[in-house]
């Protein structure tokens, strides 16, 4: 990290103080994150933990852990049982780890940052492979250490490769019921409304100003594409939506988006006020 500019060294030290002492995070943290994802790319790639990958378990469950999907995929003509569901789910999980192209199972990268007095913290990323678009770094936040960073994956719907054998039958069967995605953010492009549903947990991270990236499918002319939703990436309250790795569909403020929470209309400002973020 020898080439880190002086003004970013100040932000780095503020991040460490935030993690260790509970001081407020620096408002310009995104400048440090952006440096790593550009000039400091090699620092991310060489970071601790790059030997691990994490399966997007909740996404897999949302798409595949379904009786109708299982019957169509397996050609089952016998009564379904939990034993059949568990066998099917574990095969899907194993196949995802073995055959992922780097999108469903992104690699994990923890970058240690230090102060001159020896205090340290960790910045965490996952790196997804977007086909011809190449690798994309997704910032996960700042943490006390690598173990603390790893711990967050289970709370965000990921499954570490080292935890596959520890995944319980109960956890898998609980995922058979679709996860509740009570918050929906919508923007318009191509004369159509497009939406990004998410859990309360993810939405609270966004409200608090954390950089969050979501990928959601959408349909156009009968074909399925992917849209990329980037929250708080440039600044708090900013939203950029890219479509099919080829263009920008929306680039503006979250307060311009149409937002519902538990089917009730709300706004970015109202949500921030609820958490006393204004």
N, C-alpha and C positions, 0 to 999 in steps of 0.2 A: 504494500500500500504506500510505497515510497512516492508515487506520483500524485497523491491526493492533494488538491489545492488547499492553501492555507485556510480559506473561509470554510471549506468543507471539513477540515480538521476540527474547527470549533463546533460544527453541528454534530460531528462524530462524538466528541466529548460530551455534548449535551444529551445525546441519545444514551450513552453509558450512565450518566447521572440519573436520567429518567428511569432506566431499568433498575439500577441499584437502590436509589434513594426515593423513588416515587415522585420525583419532580415532574412537572408537565413536559410532555414531549416537545421538541422544537417544532415550530410551525412550518419551518422550511425543510423538514425531514425529506420531502420528496426530491430536493436538490441532491442530497447524498445518494438516495436510491437511484436517481437517474444517472448519476456519475458511474455507479457500479454497473448499470445496465448498458453503458456505452464505453467510456474509457477504461472502466474497471472490470470489463467482462471476464477477463482471465482470472481475476480475483474470485469471482463467483464460481467459475468452473473448477478452480483448484480448492474450493472451500471444503471443510469437513463434510462428511455425509454424502459426498457425490457417489459413493458406492451403493447407495440405497435408492429405491424407487417407491412410490406410493400409489396404490390403485385408487381411483375415484370410485369408491365403493357405493356411495349413495347414488351416484349417477348410473352405475351399472344396475343397481337394484331398481331404480326408477324405471329403467327401460326394459329390464329382463325378468325381475322377480315378480312374476305375474302368472296366474294359472293358465290363462288363455295363451299367453306367449309361450309358456312351457309346453302345453299340449300341441301347439302348432309346430314348435321346434323339434320336439321329441317324438311326435306321432303317437302319443299315448292314447290308448283306448280302454284303460283300466281306471278305477277310482283313484284320485290323487290322495297321497298321504304325505305327512311331514317328512317321512324318510325319503320319499321320491323328491320332494322339494329341496331337501338338504343336499342330496346327491347332485342334483341339477345345479344348484347354486354354487357348490364347492367346485364343480367342474368349470363353471363359467369364471369363477375367481382365478382358478389355476391357469386356465387358458389365457385370461387377460394378462396375468403376470408373464407368461411364457411368450406370448405373441404380440404384446403391445408394440405399437410403432412409436411410442414415446409421447402419445397424447393422452391415452387413457391411464397410463402409468408414468407420470412425469418423474424425472430424477430430482433428488433432494440435495440442496446445497446450503450449508451453514457457514457464514463468513464471520470469523472472529474479529472484533475491533477492540483496540486497546488504547488506554491513556498512558501518559508517561509515568504515572504513579503505579501502574500495573493493573488498575481496575479494567474490567473487560465486559463485553456483552456480545451477543450474536445477532446478526442480521440473517434472516432466513428467506430462501427462495425455493420455488420449484421451477424446473425448466421443462416446458412442453415442446414437442416437435410438431409443427404445423405443416406437414407435407412439404410442398415446394416453398412455403413461407419460411421454413427453417425453424431453429430454436427460438422460443419466446420465454423470457424470464418473468415470473409472476411473484411479486414481493409478498411475503406472508407475515412480516412484522418483525419486531425487535424482541429479544428474549435474553434471559439471564445466562443461559448456557445451551449447549447442543441438546441435552436431555429434555430441557424445557421446551425447546423447539419441536422435538420429535413428539412430545406429548400432545401438542395441539392438533396433530393430524387426525386423531380419532374423533376429536370434538368437531372437526370440520367435514366429516364424512369421508375421510381417506383411510386406507388400510396400508400400513407399512409392510414391506415385503417380509420383514423379520417377525411380523405378528400374524401371518396367515395361519399358522398352525395353532395359534392361541384364540382364534376367532370361534366363539361358542355357537352351538346350535341355536340357542335362544336369541343371540344377536342377529343371526341370519333370518330367523323366522319373524323377528320384529320388523326387519326390513321388507318383508313381504307385503306389509301394508305401506302404501306409498307415503313417503315423507311429506309432512305438511309444509307447503310453500305458501305461506299466508300473505306475503308481500309481493306485489307485482308492480314493476316499473315499465311504463310504455312510452315509446316515441314513434313518430311517423316517418316513414320514408317509402318512396315508390307508391304514394297515395294509399298506403296501408298502414295500419297500426301493428307494431311488433312489440313483443313483450319479453320481459326478463323476470320470471318468478324466482323467489328465493325464500329461505327460512328466516325466522325472526333473528336467529343468531347471526346470520350473514348480514342482515339489514342493520343490526345494531353496530356491527363493525364499520359499515359504511357511514352511518350517522355520526360515529365518533371520529370520522375523517380518515380511517384506515384505507390505503389503496387496496381495492378489490377488483378482481377480474373474473368475469363469468362468460361462458360460452353457451349459447342457446341455438337450437335448430330453428329454421324457418323455411317456409315453402314458397316457391315462385315458379309459375308455369308448370306445376306438377312435379317439380324437382326439389329435393331437400338440400338446403345449404346451412352454413354455420354463421352465426353473428357473434361478434366479440364485444362485450360490454366492459368498459374500463371506468371504474368509479374512483374519484379523488386522485387520479393519477397525476395530473398537472397541478391541481390545487384542490383544497377541500371544497366540495359542492360542485365539482366539475364532472361531466359525463361525456365520454366519447364512445360511439358505437361504430365498429367496422363491420362490413358485410363481406363474407366469402373471401377474406384475405385480399380483396381487390379494391376497396374504396372505403371512404368515410361516409356513413349514413347520417350520423348526427354528431355534432361537436358543440356543446353548450353547457348550460347550467342545469343541475338537477331540478331546480325550481321550475324549469320549463317543461319537465316531463310530467306525464299523468301517472299518479301513484295511488294505489289502493292497498289498504291493510285490513285483512279480514273482511274484504269486499266493501269497506268504507273508504270513500275518497279522502285523501289527505294530501299534504304538500311537504316538500323538503324542510321548509322553515318550521312548520308545525311539529314535525318529527324531531327536529333539533331542539325546539323549545321544550318538548316533553322530557328530554334528558338534560335540560339546563345547559345546552351546548352553545347558547347564544348570549 
